[in-house]
Amino acid sequence: MTGVSYLSEVRKTAMEIKIIALGTDDRPLDAYGEGGKSFAETYGPVVDLLLRESRLHAVVHTVPGGPEMAEAVRRLIDDRRQEEGIDKEELPFDLMPLTEVTARLRREDGCPWDRAQTHRTLRRYLIEEVYEMLDAIDSHDTDGIREELGDILYQVAIHARIAEEKGLFSAQDVVKDITNKMIRRHPYVFSQKSLENIGTSMLNWDRLKQGEQRQQHAHLLDGVVPGLPSLLAADKLQEKAAKVGFDWPDIEGVWEKFQEEWNEFRQALDEGDPVHAEEEAGDVLFVFADLCRRYHIEPECALHRANSKFRSRFAHVEDRVRQSGRPWDAFSLDELDSFWQEAKRIERQEKL
């Protein structure tokens, strides 16, 4: 009994098979044939094996050629599935294809860049991917969100692979731990315990976090990671302090404090002391972050949106200057501002 007939008798469904091209070889496909056989004939046993394995799990298969070869193998698989009446059954979510690709890249004969990475060297890339994700969200770019989520997921996969190579933990351990954590932190969802409102829910969340070993700190604010972007850290520091009552009783108190810090900043500027002015500028930003928190605005995200908006509008101004063929210094500020206002009108029209 052949592998294909066995497969068709036992089960008519199969998981996803992902084909990845490792090279850019553009030789004719039949050049890969063996013993005078065509490419399709030579690759037949491989297709049988892939279909047999896909009965149990999603499969990643790499081919030595380029995209044309990868597409040819996909067609062979699809044709065989159609012949045998096999329906592809994709898992809701399967990390295995990504973890296998990551392991392949980290092998001795893999990618030099991926092999050279450590937890420390990857820090900047993780931050960059998260901010690119924020940009895609702010731009309402669905395809971009999907792509950036994949890039972030690769960061998870390669960090997990580095740890697995050291015998510390695996990607499966990461999935298991976060699953257990979410269940543990939501007893009102996964057990009979109920909570009356979201405020109580958040308080209970913090209590549950404090029960976890890594969340036990000598001081309340130790739980705010020092490496966070400063505006985000200011938001979280004041949020945590407010939960134990260290906060103004009403929003007017925050506005008064903001005005006080603004006046002190202006005074520091008048004094001509740059060190003092920087300190007071920090106080202004810190209180402003608290104002944002009171109005349910995330200051870090708000500033990110403002940066993106400025970047886009300035690019329009730059394009208009370039199209004119005139140098920047040939334009008055009013003329440049008219280009800026034009960019704003275009933005509004695109939102309609």
Rosetta blueprint (number, residue, H / E / L):
1 M L
2 T L
3 G H
4 V H
5 S H
6 Y H
7 L H
8 S H
9 E H
10 V H
11 R L
12 K L
13 T E
14 A E
15 M L
16 E L
17 I E
18 K E
19 I E
20 I E
21 A E
22 L L
23 G L
24 T L
25 D L
26 D L
27 R L
28 P L
29 L H
30 D H
31 A H
32 Y H
33 G L
34 E L
35 G L
36 G L
37 K L
38 S L
39 F H
40 A H
41 E H
42 T H
43 Y H
44 G H
45 P H
46 V H
47 V H
48 D H
49 L H
50 L H
51 L H
52 R H
53 E H
54 S L
55 R L
56 L L
57 H L
58 A L
59 V E
60 V E
61 H E
62 T E
63 V E
64 P L
65 G L
66 G L
67 P H
68 E H
69 M H
70 A H
71 E H
72 A H
73 V H
74 R H
75 R H
76 L H
77 I H
78 D H
79 D H
80 R H
81 R H
82 Q H
83 E H
84 E H
85 G L
86 I L
87 D E
88 K E
89 E L
90 E L
91 L L
92 P L
93 F L
94 D L
95 L L
96 M H
97 P H
98 L H
99 T H
100 E H
101 V H
102 T H
103 A H
104 R H
105 L H
106 R L
107 R L
108 E L
109 D L
110 G L
111 C L
112 P H
113 W H
114 D H
115 R H
116 A H
117 Q L
118 T L
119 H L
120 R L
121 T L
122 L L
123 R H
124 R H
125 Y H
126 L H
127 I H
128 E H
129 E H
130 V H
131 Y H
132 E H
133 M H
134 L H
135 D H
136 A H
137 I H
138 D H
139 S L
140 H L
141 D L
142 T H
143 D H
144 G H
145 I H
146 R H
147 E H
148 E H
149 L H
150 G H
151 D H
152 I H
153 L H
154 Y H
155 Q H
156 V H
157 A H
158 I H
159 H H
160 A H
161 R H
162 I H
163 A H
164 E H
165 E H
166 K L
167 G L
168 L L
169 F L
170 S L
171 A H
172 Q H
173 D H
174 V H
175 V H
176 K H
177 D H
178 I H
179 T H
180 N H
181 K H
182 M H
183 I H
184 R H
185 R H
186 H L
187 P H
188 Y H
189 V H
190 F H
191 S L
192 Q L
193 K L
194 S L
195 L L
196 E L
197 N L
198 I H
199 G H
200 T H
201 S H
202 M H
203 L H
204 N H
205 W H
206 D H
207 R H
208 L H
209 K H
210 Q H
211 G L
212 E L
213 Q H
214 R H
215 Q H
216 Q L
217 H L
218 A L
219 H L
220 L H
221 L H
222 D H
223 G H
224 V L
225 V L
226 P L
227 G L
228 L L
229 P L
230 S H
231 L H
232 L H
233 A H
234 A H
235 D H
236 K H
237 L H
238 Q H
239 E H
240 K H
241 A H
242 A H
243 K L
244 V L
245 G L
246 F L
247 D L
248 W L
249 P L
250 D L
251 I H
252 E H
253 G H
254 V H
255 W H
256 E H
257 K H
258 F H
259 Q H
260 E H
261 E H
262 W H
263 N H
264 E H
265 F H
266 R H
267 Q H
268 A H
269 L H
270 D H
271 E H
272 G L
273 D L
274 P H
275 V H
276 H H
277 A H
278 E H
279 E H
280 E H
281 A H
282 G H
283 D H
284 V H
285 L H
286 F H
287 V H
288 F H
289 A H
290 D H
291 L H
292 C H
293 R H
294 R H
295 Y L
296 H L
297 I L
298 E L
299 P H
300 E H
301 C H
302 A H
303 L H
304 H H
305 R H
306 A H
307 N H
308 S H
309 K H
310 F H
311 R H
312 S H
313 R H
314 F H
315 A H
316 H H
317 V H
318 E H
319 D H
320 R H
321 V H
322 R H
323 Q H
324 S H
325 G L
326 R L
327 P L
328 W H
329 D H
330 A H
331 F L
332 S L
333 L H
334 D H
335 E H
336 L H
337 D H
338 S H
339 F H
340 W H
341 Q H
342 E H
343 A H
344 K H
345 R H
346 I H
347 E H
348 R H
349 Q H
350 E H
351 K H
352 L L
